[in-house]
Amino acid sequence: MVGDMSVGGVGRSIILLAAVLLTAGNAPADSSMSMDTTAGAPGTTNLVPVNVLIDTNVVSLQFDLLYATNDLTPGTPVGGNALSDQQLFSNVVSPGQFRVLAISFADTPLTNGVAVYVPFAIGAEASDHDEPLVLSNVVLVSAQAEAVPVTVASNATLSITVPPHFTAVVPTGAGVIHFELTGTTNRVYAIEATPDLAQPEWSALTTNTATNGVVPFDDDAAGTYSNRFFRGRFIR
C-alpha cells in the first residue's frame, strides 16, 4: 500500500505503483537510489538530497524515508534536476516513515541526478549528534507500467551540529595568535581565515578532531596581515 495520498486523478497511478511493487520479482537491478549526508544546526531546516541513477525509461518513482521523530520533522519535498513534469505527493505514513511519490501523467522519463530534496526541520533543543536516514520501499516504474529493478546505493546521516565557538584568542608574541575552538568531542572542525570580509575567500588553517571538545591552533602568520578574520566550521 502507499497510504492515503489519492487526489483527483492521482489514485490510479498510485495504485499502479502499489501493483508493480508486488510484481517486481528478483531481476538484477542496474538502477539505484541514494542519499547525501548533510548537516544542520538545531532550529534550522536542512534539505536532504535523494538521488536517482537509472539506465532505462523510468517515468515515476516512490520511496519511504525512515527517520527518528525525536528531533526531526519532514516537510514538503522539492523537485530536483532529475524530474521533468513529474508531480510530487508526500505523506507521513506512520511516525518515522515519510513517503514520497513522483508521478508523470505524460510518461515523461526521469534523468540522472537529484530526484527530490526532502526538508527536515531540526528541533531547537536538539543535542549535537548524528541521525540516520534510511531509504525503504523504493519503487521505479517504466512507461509500460512495469517495475524497474532498483537497489539502494547508500543511506545517509543528518548530522545535528551545535555550531563551534572560539573560547580563546590569545596573542602569544612575535605575531603569533593562539586559538581554541570549542565544539563537541570527536567532531571534526576547521579553523579558517580571510583578510577581507567584503569579498571573503576563506582558507583552511587547520582541520582537526576536537579532542575533549577543543581544537587548539597557533597562527604563526597572523602578524603578517594588516587585517585577518577567523571562523570555525563543522566538517563531520
Steps between C-alpha positions, in 0.01 A plus 500: 500500500605860452287672765222751462638721226237481221408846368265527204645293215808407698343190654543281189872570472557442871320167478727419204808559712362270765433232238847506347650487847335160543616369163856627483655152525869433548649639179848653534495872581702747293321809625561641847393763747713663768512789745768754581618550857431854622530711814288765667478694825219473756206724408572492125355315200733278301444372144592133451568409133356169376680395182402266218724322249312323222585315180153463352171683443384584854205738520388475865646406835408442860706469819462511877750690711540363853609740774488551877220728614662644812679786325397483132181607321470452121353768276370532145752351251653717227567362152859457387670510161413137419130582470330629187120531530464265799259614770598446862280356775601422854359376827607387846388137479579438866726670756851485360390388150473772234380397152573691178357435151610665176255423218497599132152489351655545153753215543792742478830334602709604794870571458793433731551741787312622804143372493379696800622700795327401824507783758541406865435751775742442787367559850633814667602306812666211314839393631809454285476150347450305176157389377488208252270532198400179320339447159233227493221372270674642193306455174587614147236469224545504123265648239376145441380486863770248584720497806861594435744312727674738739747484784571744782859609438536690827303635792601816680563678826362836598755641743338731752783734586512765770720773342855519644629819661835650594569483872857636475661750262831592662801686350813314612766736358696528174176531302365161610138456614385196697146377437279250675185402311247326722247257357388144563747227592610290200341731242734629229524878456697740283643837601498730197626852430448779249655849471178656372137466615358703211600231248625217721712216369528262793814287531526205737776546759439166671250216493498279805298286738375675813677288762319564829285744302780744409706567186812705590700685233784753483487736202865584432412722202248727674754781545565527126147624428358847561156338530419134562161353586434151634215251522442144620308257278360151551641237262360167622 
